[in-house]
């Protein structure tokens, strides 16, 4: 790490476009992802996501190598990725219907 300390994050899969904060990270802090240093744009809570690179609107958000939602707006590298700028692709099981014509 040299002279500068970087905030503690984890990249869960090499294809992910987000990393996860392993501690609270303050705006202006730096993180290092596979040799690339990124400045965090806003405060990020423990367990929250940070964009690893720029993400375009409607791009899939990848965590654990799997899509967990999509960007509703452009998300800059280093930005907090959370409910304010992504929409979930998750369908709650109680809202899905397998055979709606068989309902009584």
N, C-alpha and C positions, 0 to 999 in steps of 0.2 A: 504493500500500500504506500510505501514511500513516506513522505512528510505529511501528507494530508490524510485525515481519517474520512471514511465514507460511511454513510448511514447503512444499517444492516437491512438487507433485502434478500429475497430468494427468487430465483427463476425456476419455476416448477417443471417446465419442459422447454426444450430448445426452440420450439416453434411458437411459443407464447409471445404475444405482443404486449403483455403486461408483466410486471414483477409484483411481488407481495411484500409489504412493509413488515419487518420482524420487530419493529419498535415504532413508537411515534416519531415522525420525521417532520422537521420544521421546513417551511418555505425557505428556499435558498440553499438548503443542504445539497450535498452531492451524493450520488449513488454510482456505483461502478457495476456495469453489466457486461460481462464477457469482454473486458478491456476497454469499454467505452464509458466515459464519465458523463453523467446526465445531471443537470440541475433540476431539483424538485421545485415546481412552480407554486405550490400552496401546501399548507399543513396537511399531513396525511396520518390517519390513525393506524394503530396496530392492526394488522390483518387486511388493510385496504390495499387497493391496486394502484400502480403508477404506470403510465404509458411508457413503454420501452422505446418506441419511436412514434412518429406522427401517425395518427389513425384517421382515416377519412370517414365522413358520414356513411352509414349503412355497412361499414366494414364489420366483420365478425370480431368479437373480443375473444381471444384465445387464452385459456387458463387450463393448466394440466394437459395441454395439447388438444383441448376440446373447446368448441364454441360455447360460451355461456351467455351470449347476448350480442347486441350490435350497437354501434355508436349512433346516437341520434344527432350529434353535431360533430364537427371536426375536433379532435383531441390532440393537443400538442404533446410532443415528447416531453416527459417529465411532469405531465399534468395528472392530477388525481382522477382516477377512473372509478366511478360509483354510480348510484342511481340518478344523479343529476345529469349525466351525459351518456348513459347507456340504457337500453331497454332489453329486458330479459327475453330469451327465447324459450324459457321454461313454461310448460303448460301444466298447471296444477291438475292432478289426476281427477279431482272431484269436478272439474269443469269440462272434461272430455267425455264424449259419448261414443260408445262403440256401435250400438244399434238403436239410434233414436226412434226408428219406426216401431220398435217393439215395446216402447214405453206405454204404461197404462195410466 
